[in-house]
Amino acid sequence: MRATSKALLTVESPGLNPRRHLLGTGSFILLFWSFENA
């Protein structure tokens, strides 16, 4: 639960950790793309 809220906080505030935000966004897009092309 704590990890989930921390992940949400990271996504909501990219200014605090832009590198992690970009990494999370990129992995999400990659995951979505792999599902779309399955």
C-alpha positions in Angstrom: 0.0 0.0 0.0 2.8 2.4 0.9 4.7 1.5 -2.3 1.5 2.2 -4.4 1.0 5.7 -2.8 4.7 6.4 -3.3 4.4 5.5 -7.0 1.3 7.7 -7.3 3.1 10.5 -5.6 6.0 10.2 -8.1 3.6 10.2 -11.1 1.7 13.2 -9.7 4.8 15.3 -9.0 7.3 14.8 -11.8 9.2 18.0 -10.8 10.5 16.3 -7.7 12.0 13.3 -9.6 11.8 13.8 -13.4 14.1 10.9 -14.1 11.9 8.4 -12.3 8.8 10.0 -13.7 10.1 9.6 -17.3 11.2 6.0 -16.5 7.7 5.2 -15.1 5.9 6.8 -18.1 8.2 5.0 -20.6 7.7 1.6 -19.0 3.9 2.2 -18.9 3.8 3.1 -22.6 6.0 0.0 -23.3 3.6 -2.2 -21.3 0.6 -0.7 -23.1 2.2 -1.1 -26.5 3.1 -4.7 -25.9 -0.5 -5.4 -24.9 -1.8 -3.7 -28.0 0.5 -5.7 -30.2 0.0 -9.1 -28.5 
